[in-house]
Amino acid sequence: MQPSFGPVELVALAFDTPRIPPSVTRAVLDVAAGGAVTLLDLAVVRRGEDGEIALLEAHELGDEIDLVTVELPAAGLTGDEDLREIAAAVDPGTSVLVLAIEHTWSRALVQAAVDADAEVILHERVPATTVNEVAAQAETAAGSPA
């Protein structure tokens, strides 16, 4: 079987507002337009002040956020179960932008690995906050006398 996608990450960005900030939707569009990633699917999860949960797939968003004009090659990839699990983890009054993002840059690497019968023995995502903290500590340590 020829893989047609590279690795995919499910990313959920929670906001203490009922709507996704326009600056975030613009950033998502900019990153996707750059080609390093492909936006495969998106959804919005809302948890009202009363705890009521609303799950909105891309086609249900209308003109609410600018992302609805983006073609999603795997719409529906973020399933109801995933979205409900995310909704259960956030506070009332929260909105969550859920993105399924393919690492487009890795397609050739994935194909080469498949062709070579390689086995993935580790795939770990390190959050940006952790990377930045470790880098800052290393910089501080490098600048201090031994």
Buried (B, 14 or more C-beta within 10 A) or exposed (E): EEEEBBBBEBEBEBBEEEEBBEEBBEEBBEBBEEEEBBBBBBBBBBBEEEEEBBBBBBEEBEEEBBBBEBEBBBBBBBEEEBBEEBBEEBEEBBBBBBBBBBBBBBBEEBBEBEEEEEEEEEEEEEEEEEEEEEEEEEEEEEEEEE
